[in-house]
Amino acid sequence: MPKFQTEFTSDLKATLALLGIKAAFTNGQFPGITHDPAKIDFILHKVKFEIDEDSSSSHSYFNGWIFGHNSKQEAERSLDRS
């Protein structure tokens, strides 16, 4: 059996946009993660295959980054020392 390894890396942002998933990359709502406005900056997918005389293996790696818009919130505080 021939021995080899290969890997592939892709940012899935463009692919997902072609599938119609666009709002998550511009003004997404992620209520399970944050109540602040946020967007996905990138989704990275990496796959690696290795085959040799004894075995075969595959590895998959997935990573993403969500940016929140920093909204400065002002709070009114009152101290009563009486």
Gaussian input, Z-matrix of N, CA and C with variables (Angstrom, degrees):
# hf/3-21g

backbone

0 1
 N
 C     1     B1
 C     2     B2     1     A1
 N     3     B3     2     A2     1     D1
 C     4     B4     3     A3     2     D2
 C     5     B5     4     A4     3     D3
 N     6     B6     5     A5     4     D4
 C     7     B7     6     A6     5     D5
 C     8     B8     7     A7     6     D6
 N     9     B9     8     A8     7     D7
 C    10    B10     9     A9     8     D8
 C    11    B11    10    A10     9     D9
 N    12    B12    11    A11    10    D10
 C    13    B13    12    A12    11    D11
 C    14    B14    13    A13    12    D12
 N    15    B15    14    A14    13    D13
 C    16    B16    15    A15    14    D14
 C    17    B17    16    A16    15    D15
 N    18    B18    17    A17    16    D16
 C    19    B19    18    A18    17    D17
 C    20    B20    19    A19    18    D18
 N    21    B21    20    A20    19    D19
 C    22    B22    21    A21    20    D20
 C    23    B23    22    A22    21    D21
 N    24    B24    23    A23    22    D22
 C    25    B25    24    A24    23    D23
 C    26    B26    25    A25    24    D24
 N    27    B27    26    A26    25    D25
 C    28    B28    27    A27    26    D26
 C    29    B29    28    A28    27    D27
 N    30    B30    29    A29    28    D28
 C    31    B31    30    A30    29    D29
 C    32    B32    31    A31    30    D30
 N    33    B33    32    A32    31    D31
 C    34    B34    33    A33    32    D32
 C    35    B35    34    A34    33    D33
 N    36    B36    35    A35    34    D34
 C    37    B37    36    A36    35    D35
 C    38    B38    37    A37    36    D36
 N    39    B39    38    A38    37    D37
 C    40    B40    39    A39    38    D38
 C    41    B41    40    A40    39    D39
 N    42    B42    41    A41    40    D40
 C    43    B43    42    A42    41    D41
 C    44    B44    43    A43    42    D42
 N    45    B45    44    A44    43    D43
 C    46    B46    45    A45    44    D44
 C    47    B47    46    A46    45    D45
 N    48    B48    47    A47    46    D46
 C    49    B49    48    A48    47    D47
 C    50    B50    49    A49    48    D48
 N    51    B51    50    A50    49    D49
 C    52    B52    51    A51    50    D50
 C    53    B53    52    A52    51    D51
 N    54    B54    53    A53    52    D52
 C    55    B55    54    A54    53    D53
 C    56    B56    55    A55    54    D54
 N    57    B57    56    A56    55    D55
 C    58    B58    57    A57    56    D56
 C    59    B59    58    A58    57    D57
 N    60    B60    59    A59    58    D58
 C    61    B61    60    A60    59    D59
 C    62    B62    61    A61    60    D60
 N    63    B63    62    A62    61    D61
 C    64    B64    63    A63    62    D62
 C    65    B65    64    A64    63    D63
 N    66    B66    65    A65    64    D64
 C    67    B67    66    A66    65    D65
 C    68    B68    67    A67    66    D66
 N    69    B69    68    A68    67    D67
 C    70    B70    69    A69    68    D68
 C    71    B71    70    A70    69    D69
 N    72    B72    71    A71    70    D70
 C    73    B73    72    A72    71    D71
 C    74    B74    73    A73    72    D72
 N    75    B75    74    A74    73    D73
 C    76    B76    75    A75    74    D74
 C    77    B77    76    A76    75    D75
 N    78    B78    77    A77    76    D76
 C    79    B79    78    A78    77    D77
 C    80    B80    79    A79    78    D78
 N    81    B81    80    A80    79    D79
 C    82    B82    81    A81    80    D80
 C    83    B83    82    A82    81    D81
 N    84    B84    83    A83    82    D82
 C    85    B85    84    A84    83    D83
 C    86    B86    85    A85    84    D84
 N    87    B87    86    A86    85    D85
 C    88    B88    87    A87    86    D86
 C    89    B89    88    A88    87    D87
 N    90    B90    89    A89    88    D88
 C    91    B91    90    A90    89    D89
 C    92    B92    91    A91    90    D90
 N    93    B93    92    A92    91    D91
 C    94    B94    93    A93    92    D92
 C    95    B95    94    A94    93    D93
 N    96    B96    95    A95    94    D94
 C    97    B97    96    A96    95    D95
 C    98    B98    97    A97    96    D96
 N    99    B99    98    A98    97    D97
 C   100   B100    99    A99    98    D98
 C   101   B101   100   A100    99    D99
 N   102   B102   101   A101   100   D100
 C   103   B103   102   A102   101   D101
 C   104   B104   103   A103   102   D102
 N   105   B105   104   A104   103   D103
 C   106   B106   105   A105   104   D104
 C   107   B107   106   A106   105   D105
 N   108   B108   107   A107   106   D106
 C   109   B109   108   A108   107   D107
 C   110   B110   109   A109   108   D108
 N   111   B111   110   A110   109   D109
 C   112   B112   111   A111   110   D110
 C   113   B113   112   A112   111   D111
 N   114   B114   113   A113   112   D112
 C   115   B115   114   A114   113   D113
 C   116   B116   115   A115   114   D114
 N   117   B117   116   A116   115   D115
 C   118   B118   117   A117   116   D116
 C   119   B119   118   A118   117   D117
 N   120   B120   119   A119   118   D118
 C   121   B121   120   A120   119   D119
 C   122   B122   121   A121   120   D120
 N   123   B123   122   A122   121   D121
 C   124   B124   123   A123   122   D122
 C   125   B125   124   A124   123   D123
 N   126   B126   125   A125   124   D124
 C   127   B127   126   A126   125   D125
 C   128   B128   127   A127   126   D126
 N   129   B129   128   A128   127   D127
 C   130   B130   129   A129   128   D128
 C   131   B131   130   A130   129   D129
 N   132   B132   131   A131   130   D130
 C   133   B133   132   A132   131   D131
 C   134   B134   133   A133   132   D132
 N   135   B135   134   A134   133   D133
 C   136   B136   135   A135   134   D134
 C   137   B137   136   A136   135   D135
 N   138   B138   137   A137   136   D136
 C   139   B139   138   A138   137   D137
 C   140   B140   139   A139   138   D138
 N   141   B141   140   A140   139   D139
 C   142   B142   141   A141   140   D140
 C   143   B143   142   A142   141   D141
 N   144   B144   143   A143   142   D142
 C   145   B145   144   A144   143   D143
 C   146   B146   145   A145   144   D144
 N   147   B147   146   A146   145   D145
 C   148   B148   147   A147   146   D146
 C   149   B149   148   A148   147   D147
 N   150   B150   149   A149   148   D148
 C   151   B151   150   A150   149   D149
 C   152   B152   151   A151   150   D150
 N   153   B153   152   A152   151   D151
 C   154   B154   153   A153   152   D152
 C   155   B155   154   A154   153   D153
 N   156   B156   155   A155   154   D154
 C   157   B157   156   A156   155   D155
 C   158   B158   157   A157   156   D156
 N   159   B159   158   A158   157   D157
 C   160   B160   159   A159   158   D158
 C   161   B161   160   A160   159   D159
 N   162   B162   161   A161   160   D160
 C   163   B163   162   A162   161   D161
 C   164   B164   163   A163   162   D162
 N   165   B165   164   A164   163   D163
 C   166   B166   165   A165   164   D164
 C   167   B167   166   A166   165   D165
 N   168   B168   167   A167   166   D166
 C   169   B169   168   A168   167   D167
 C   170   B170   169   A169   168   D168
 N   171   B171   170   A170   169   D169
 C   172   B172   171   A171   170   D170
 C   173   B173   172   A172   171   D171
 N   174   B174   173   A173   172   D172
 C   175   B175   174   A174   173   D173
 C   176   B176   175   A175   174   D174
 N   177   B177   176   A176   175   D175
 C   178   B178   177   A177   176   D176
 C   179   B179   178   A178   177   D177
 N   180   B180   179   A179   178   D178
 C   181   B181   180   A180   179   D179
 C   182   B182   181   A181   180   D180
 N   183   B183   182   A182   181   D181
 C   184   B184   183   A183   182   D182
 C   185   B185   184   A184   183   D183
 N   186   B186   185   A185   184   D184
 C   187   B187   186   A186   185   D185
 C   188   B188   187   A187   186   D186
 N   189   B189   188   A188   187   D187
 C   190   B190   189   A189   188   D188
 C   191   B191   190   A190   189   D189
 N   192   B192   191   A191   190   D190
 C   193   B193   192   A192   191   D191
 C   194   B194   193   A193   192   D192
 N   195   B195   194   A194   193   D193
 C   196   B196   195   A195   194   D194
 C   197   B197   196   A196   195   D195
 N   198   B198   197   A197   196   D196
 C   199   B199   198   A198   197   D197
 C   200   B200   199   A199   198   D198
 N   201   B201   200   A200   199   D199
 C   202   B202   201   A201   200   D200
 C   203   B203   202   A202   201   D201
 N   204   B204   203   A203   202   D202
 C   205   B205   204   A204   203   D203
 C   206   B206   205   A205   204   D204
 N   207   B207   206   A206   205   D205
 C   208   B208   207   A207   206   D206
 C   209   B209   208   A208   207   D207
 N   210   B210   209   A209   208   D208
 C   211   B211   210   A210   209   D209
 C   212   B212   211   A211   210   D210
 N   213   B213   212   A212   211   D211
 C   214   B214   213   A213   212   D212
 C   215   B215   214   A214   213   D213
 N   216   B216   215   A215   214   D214
 C   217   B217   216   A216   215   D215
 C   218   B218   217   A217   216   D216
 N   219   B219   218   A218   217   D217
 C   220   B220   219   A219   218   D218
 C   221   B221   220   A220   219   D219
 N   222   B222   221   A221   220   D220
 C   223   B223   222   A222   221   D221
 C   224   B224   223   A223   222   D222
 N   225   B225   224   A224   223   D223
 C   226   B226   225   A225   224   D224
 C   227   B227   226   A226   225   D225
 N   228   B228   227   A227   226   D226
 C   229   B229   228   A228   227   D227
 C   230   B230   229   A229   228   D228
 N   231   B231   230   A230   229   D229
 C   232   B232   231   A231   230   D230
 C   233   B233   232   A232   231   D231
 N   234   B234   233   A233   232   D232
 C   235   B235   234   A234   233   D233
 C   236   B236   235   A235   234   D234
 N   237   B237   236   A236   235   D235
 C   238   B238   237   A237   236   D236
 C   239   B239   238   A238   237   D237
 N   240   B240   239   A239   238   D238
 C   241   B241   240   A240   239   D239
 C   242   B242   241   A241   240   D240
 N   243   B243   242   A242   241   D241
 C   244   B244   243   A243   242   D242
 C   245   B245   244   A244   243   D243

   B1=1.4586
   B2=1.5265
   B3=1.3219
   B4=1.4667
   B5=1.5201
   B6=1.3055
   B7=1.4579
   B8=1.5255
   B9=1.3273
   B10=1.4609
   B11=1.5230
   B12=1.3050
   B13=1.4665
   B14=1.5229
   B15=1.2927
   B16=1.4612
   B17=1.5234
   B18=1.2973
   B19=1.4620
   B20=1.5217
   B21=1.3104
   B22=1.4603
   B23=1.5206
   B24=1.3222
   B25=1.4602
   B26=1.5264
   B27=1.3237
   B28=1.4589
   B29=1.5227
   B30=1.3297
   B31=1.4577
   B32=1.5233
   B33=1.3162
   B34=1.4574
   B35=1.5283
   B36=1.3178
   B37=1.4648
   B38=1.5315
   B39=1.3290
   B40=1.4692
   B41=1.5247
   B42=1.3229
   B43=1.4655
   B44=1.5200
   B45=1.3243
   B46=1.4640
   B47=1.5300
   B48=1.3322
   B49=1.4677
   B50=1.5295
   B51=1.3374
   B52=1.4703
   B53=1.5245
   B54=1.3220
   B55=1.4611
   B56=1.5299
   B57=1.3370
   B58=1.4608
   B59=1.5122
   B60=1.3162
   B61=1.4689
   B62=1.5242
   B63=1.3221
   B64=1.4612
   B65=1.5255
   B66=1.3195
   B67=1.4690
   B68=1.5232
   B69=1.3253
   B70=1.4674
   B71=1.5266
   B72=1.3393
   B73=1.4572
   B74=1.5246
   B75=1.3248
   B76=1.4624
   B77=1.5236
   B78=1.3076
   B79=1.4724
   B80=1.5230
   B81=1.3002
   B82=1.4619
   B83=1.5129
   B84=1.3057
   B85=1.4597
   B86=1.5225
   B87=1.3106
   B88=1.4519
   B89=1.5272
   B90=1.3372
   B91=1.4640
   B92=1.5264
   B93=1.3163
   B94=1.4603
   B95=1.5197
   B96=1.3423
   B97=1.4608
   B98=1.5233
   B99=1.3407
   B100=1.4603
   B101=1.5257
   B102=1.3205
   B103=1.4609
   B104=1.5268
   B105=1.3296
   B106=1.4560
   B107=1.5262
   B108=1.3257
   B109=1.4641
   B110=1.5323
   B111=1.3086
   B112=1.4642
   B113=1.5181
   B114=1.3214
   B115=1.4603
   B116=1.5188
   B117=1.3241
   B118=1.4588
   B119=1.5182
   B120=1.3199
   B121=1.4556
   B122=1.5281
   B123=1.3339
   B124=1.4571
   B125=1.5140
   B126=1.3142
   B127=1.4635
   B128=1.5186
   B129=1.3051
   B130=1.4615
   B131=1.5180
   B132=1.3270
   B133=1.4614
   B134=1.5163
   B135=1.3314
   B136=1.4619
   B137=1.5213
   B138=1.3264
   B139=1.4635
   B140=1.5200
   B141=1.3394
   B142=1.4640
   B143=1.5210
   B144=1.3318
   B145=1.4632
   B146=1.5206
   B147=1.3320
   B148=1.4564
   B149=1.5224
   B150=1.3227
   B151=1.4634
   B152=1.5187
   B153=1.3391
   B154=1.4628
   B155=1.5219
   B156=1.3283
   B157=1.4579
   B158=1.5229
   B159=1.3190
   B160=1.4637
   B161=1.5274
   B162=1.3056
   B163=1.4677
   B164=1.5266
   B165=1.2998
   B166=1.4656
   B167=1.5261
   B168=1.3017
   B169=1.4620
   B170=1.5238
   B171=1.2966
   B172=1.4623
   B173=1.5219
   B174=1.2951
   B175=1.4598
   B176=1.5205
   B177=1.2960
   B178=1.4535
   B179=1.5231
   B180=1.3039
   B181=1.4515
   B182=1.5241
   B183=1.3063
   B184=1.4616
   B185=1.5192
   B186=1.3178
   B187=1.4520
   B188=1.5263
   B189=1.2897
   B190=1.4586
   B191=1.5121
   B192=1.3088
   B193=1.4558
   B194=1.5163
   B195=1.3124
   B196=1.4600
   B197=1.5259
   B198=1.3201
   B199=1.4572
   B200=1.5092
   B201=1.3176
   B202=1.4600
   B203=1.5133
   B204=1.2829
   B205=1.4589
   B206=1.5209
   B207=1.3016
   B208=1.4587
   B209=1.5195
   B210=1.2950
   B211=1.4620
   B212=1.5165
   B213=1.2982
   B214=1.4570
   B215=1.5213
   B216=1.3100
   B217=1.4560
   B218=1.5221
   B219=1.2994
   B220=1.4504
   B221=1.5207
   B222=1.3094
   B223=1.4630
   B224=1.5242
   B225=1.3042
   B226=1.4528
   B227=1.5185
   B228=1.3359
   B229=1.4616
   B230=1.5252
   B231=1.3074
   B232=1.4542
   B233=1.5236
   B234=1.3245
   B235=1.4633
   B236=1.5231
   B237=1.3047
   B238=1.4572
   B239=1.5209
   B240=1.3365
   B241=1.4613
   B242=1.5256
   B243=1.2834
   B244=1.4633
   B245=1.5040
   A1=108.61
   A2=117.21
   A3=119.03
   A4=111.19
   A5=115.55
   A6=118.93
   A7=108.31
   A8=114.76
   A9=119.11
   A10=109.83
   A11=114.21
   A12=121.43
   A13=107.91
   A14=115.35
   A15=121.18
   A16=108.79
   A17=116.03
   A18=119.67
   A19=110.07
   A20=114.40
   A21=122.02
   A22=108.01
   A23=116.52
   A24=122.13
   A25=108.77
   A26=115.78
   A27=119.60
   A28=110.35
   A29=115.38
   A30=120.75
   A31=105.87
   A32=117.38
   A33=122.20
   A34=114.19
   A35=117.74
   A36=120.72
   A37=111.66
   A38=118.26
   A39=121.31
   A40=111.20
   A41=117.01
   A42=120.88
   A43=111.02
   A44=116.98
   A45=120.47
   A46=111.40
   A47=117.08
   A48=119.83
   A49=110.49
   A50=117.17
   A51=120.49
   A52=111.68
   A53=116.87
   A54=121.30
   A55=112.42
   A56=116.53
   A57=120.34
   A58=114.86
   A59=117.84
   A60=121.09
   A61=107.17
   A62=116.34
   A63=120.87
   A64=113.13
   A65=117.42
   A66=120.55
   A67=112.08
   A68=117.72
   A69=120.60
   A70=111.78
   A71=117.21
   A72=121.49
   A73=112.96
   A74=117.46
   A75=119.86
   A76=112.20
   A77=117.83
   A78=120.86
   A79=109.44
   A80=115.91
   A81=120.63
   A82=113.95
   A83=115.23
   A84=122.81
   A85=106.52
   A86=117.17
   A87=122.80
   A88=109.46
   A89=117.89
   A90=120.74
   A91=113.67
   A92=118.78
   A93=120.37
   A94=112.89
   A95=116.35
   A96=121.21
   A97=111.08
   A98=115.70
   A99=120.61
   A100=109.30
   A101=116.15
   A102=120.45
   A103=110.66
   A104=116.95
   A105=121.83
   A106=109.77
   A107=117.48
   A108=119.60
   A109=109.49
   A110=117.16
   A111=121.14
   A112=109.02
   A113=115.82
   A114=120.50
   A115=108.95
   A116=115.94
   A117=121.00
   A118=107.39
   A119=117.20
   A120=121.72
   A121=110.77
   A122=117.40
   A123=120.40
   A124=110.20
   A125=115.78
   A126=122.97
   A127=106.15
   A128=116.48
   A129=122.52
   A130=109.83
   A131=116.42
   A132=121.68
   A133=108.08
   A134=115.74
   A135=121.33
   A136=108.45
   A137=116.50
   A138=122.37
   A139=108.14
   A140=116.03
   A141=121.12
   A142=108.96
   A143=116.31
   A144=122.73
   A145=108.83
   A146=116.01
   A147=121.42
   A148=108.84
   A149=116.18
   A150=121.64
   A151=107.93
   A152=115.92
   A153=120.67
   A154=109.34
   A155=116.02
   A156=120.49
   A157=113.16
   A158=117.06
   A159=121.08
   A160=114.59
   A161=117.24
   A162=117.87
   A163=111.18
   A164=113.98
   A165=120.97
   A166=107.48
   A167=115.93
   A168=119.49
   A169=108.94
   A170=114.31
   A171=120.33
   A172=108.39
   A173=114.89
   A174=121.79
   A175=107.84
   A176=115.76
   A177=120.47
   A178=108.33
   A179=116.33
   A180=122.69
   A181=108.11
   A182=116.15
   A183=121.94
   A184=107.97
   A185=116.65
   A186=120.06
   A187=108.52
   A188=116.52
   A189=121.08
   A190=109.93
   A191=116.00
   A192=120.77
   A193=109.20
   A194=115.96
   A195=121.34
   A196=108.22
   A197=115.44
   A198=121.20
   A199=109.34
   A200=116.41
   A201=120.87
   A202=108.84
   A203=115.59
   A204=119.83
   A205=106.56
   A206=116.13
   A207=119.78
   A208=109.25
   A209=114.45
   A210=118.60
   A211=107.43
   A212=115.12
   A213=120.14
   A214=108.38
   A215=115.94
   A216=120.37
   A217=109.16
   A218=114.97
   A219=119.73
   A220=108.79
   A221=114.85
   A222=120.10
   A223=108.71
   A224=116.10
   A225=120.81
   A226=107.52
   A227=115.67
   A228=120.31
   A229=108.83
   A230=114.61
   A231=120.35
   A232=108.13
   A233=116.29
   A234=121.06
   A235=108.51
   A236=115.91
   A237=121.15
   A238=107.18
   A239=117.42
   A240=121.03
   A241=112.18
   A242=119.68
   A243=120.41
   A244=112.30
   D1=132.47
   D2=177.50
   D3=-67.62
   D4=151.27
   D5=179.30
   D6=-111.42
   D7=135.23
   D8=-179.54
   D9=-161.14
   D10=167.80
   D11=171.97
   D12=-144.12
   D13=149.51
   D14=177.79
   D15=-148.25
   D16=153.76
   D17=177.11
   D18=-144.43
   D19=157.76
   D20=-177.35
   D21=-141.43
   D22=135.49
   D23=177.92
   D24=-129.42
   D25=137.74
   D26=-179.68
   D27=-148.56
   D28=139.03
   D29=168.76
   D30=-87.42
   D31=116.15
   D32=-172.92
   D33=-81.03
   D34=1.49
   D35=-177.25
   D36=-57.15
   D37=-49.47
   D38=-178.80
   D39=-65.73
   D40=-40.45
   D41=179.84
   D42=-63.19
   D43=-45.25
   D44=179.67
   D45=-66.60
   D46=-34.96
   D47=176.76
   D48=-64.12
   D49=-39.07
   D50=176.99
   D51=-64.57
   D52=-27.32
   D53=177.81
   D54=-84.00
   D55=0.10
   D56=176.40
   D57=100.52
   D58=0.98
   D59=178.60
   D60=-90.35
   D61=94.08
   D62=-174.55
   D63=-117.66
   D64=-38.14
   D65=-174.51
   D66=-61.79
   D67=-32.57
   D68=-178.35
   D69=-64.32
   D70=-22.00
   D71=-178.24
   D72=-97.04
   D73=-3.72
   D74=179.92
   D75=-122.97
   D76=-54.70
   D77=-178.32
   D78=-144.18
   D79=55.21
   D80=-175.48
   D81=-68.15
   D82=156.75
   D83=173.84
   D84=-115.78
   D85=122.37
   D86=-178.72
   D87=-127.92
   D88=70.06
   D89=-173.54
   D90=-62.77
   D91=-23.84
   D92=177.85
   D93=-77.38
   D94=-13.92
   D95=-178.20
   D96=-110.76
   D97=-48.09
   D98=-178.02
   D99=-152.59
   D100=153.23
   D101=175.58
   D102=-95.09
   D103=-8.41
   D104=176.90
   D105=-80.01
   D106=154.54
   D107=174.23
   D108=-60.23
   D109=139.73
   D110=-178.49
   D111=-151.10
   D112=163.61
   D113=175.54
   D114=-145.16
   D115=154.03
   D116=175.76
   D117=-83.90
   D118=127.70
   D119=179.33
   D120=-85.18
   D121=-44.66
   D122=177.85
   D123=-156.99
   D124=158.15
   D125=171.78
   D126=-131.53
   D127=111.28
   D128=-176.66
   D129=-101.98
   D130=131.10
   D131=176.66
   D132=-125.71
   D133=128.14
   D134=-179.30
   D135=-129.68
   D136=133.69
   D137=179.64
   D138=-128.69
   D139=139.41
   D140=178.21
   D141=-135.22
   D142=131.73
   D143=176.60
   D144=-117.22
   D145=137.05
   D146=175.57
   D147=-132.09
   D148=130.12
   D149=177.73
   D150=-132.25
   D151=131.06
   D152=173.64
   D153=-138.34
   D154=-169.78
   D155=-176.08
   D156=-63.06
   D157=-28.69
   D158=-173.05
   D159=-99.41
   D160=-29.36
   D161=-173.29
   D162=-160.85
   D163=175.57
   D164=171.69
   D165=-134.72
   D166=148.59
   D167=179.13
   D168=-147.67
   D169=156.61
   D170=175.86
   D171=-138.82
   D172=147.36
   D173=179.62
   D174=-131.89
   D175=139.69
   D176=178.17
   D177=-129.25
   D178=138.26
   D179=-177.94
   D180=-131.08
   D181=134.25
   D182=-178.70
   D183=-132.41
   D184=132.25
   D185=-179.58
   D186=-145.72
   D187=145.42
   D188=177.31
   D189=-146.75
   D190=163.64
   D191=-179.65
   D192=-137.68
   D193=128.70
   D194=177.59
   D195=-111.32
   D196=124.03
   D197=176.38
   D198=-97.66
   D199=132.76
   D200=172.80
   D201=-100.46
   D202=148.84
   D203=175.29
   D204=-84.29
   D205=118.93
   D206=-179.58
   D207=-69.70
   D208=109.24
   D209=176.76
   D210=-105.49
   D211=118.65
   D212=-179.24
   D213=-76.61
   D214=122.14
   D215=-179.72
   D216=-108.31
   D217=130.48
   D218=177.71
   D219=-100.89
   D220=138.89
   D221=179.66
   D222=-122.26
   D223=140.70
   D224=176.54
   D225=-92.59
   D226=128.80
   D227=-179.78
   D228=-123.66
   D229=144.54
   D230=179.36
   D231=-129.47
   D232=128.46
   D233=177.68
   D234=-111.43
   D235=128.00
   D236=179.45
   D237=-117.91
   D238=113.77
   D239=-177.48
   D240=-101.66
   D241=17.11
   D242=-178.00
   D243=-79.11

